[in-house]
Amino acid sequence: MTETIDATIIDEVKAEAENLDVGELPVTDDERLLYQYLRRRGQIQSEIERVSENAKAMIAALASKLNGLDFVYKAKAAAVAAALLENKKAKSVRTPFGVAGFRKSNMSIELIDEDRLIAEADSNIDLIELVRVRKEVNLAAVAEFFKRTGEVPPGCGVIPERETFFVK
């Protein structure tokens, strides 16, 4: 795989590496090049890790704000959108700041009591495939079992078909 790198980036990284002081350890120019490369690479890797950690913290803070905003306003926004859409065929409202509306969510199954399903699966051959060997419920298998049989496994409940509010 050949990667194309912008010439300005190449010039920049070469200048950064070649200007690094690597002390008196390297004996030859080739060794000096190796030391400079490794030192600069380590610096950049450390910076990537630092920026990544900072970005994770910033994203977590923003996600917390988003959750708080939804907690305060989402229900009211859904009511306003529903009122605006009343007697209209449209399922969403477009605004200069985004789209809000309703979409149908298919009926699905929810795991309510994992321990109960595991216990039942131990003695019921039809349910055994719903539990992984390490005694953890396989949610995909539970959903497939429900779709295939229409039966609600012990420890599970049905979430009825509904319209859910969304924001883009």
Secondary structure as UniProt FT lines:
FT   HELIX           7..18
FT   TURN            23..24
FT   HELIX           29..85
FT   TURN            86..87
FT   STRAND          92..95
FT   TURN            96..97
FT   STRAND          98..105
FT   STRAND          108..111
FT   HELIX           114..123
FT   TURN            125..127
FT   HELIX           128..130
FT   TURN            133..134
FT   HELIX           139..149
FT   TURN            154..155
FT   STRAND          156..159
FT   STRAND          162..167
//
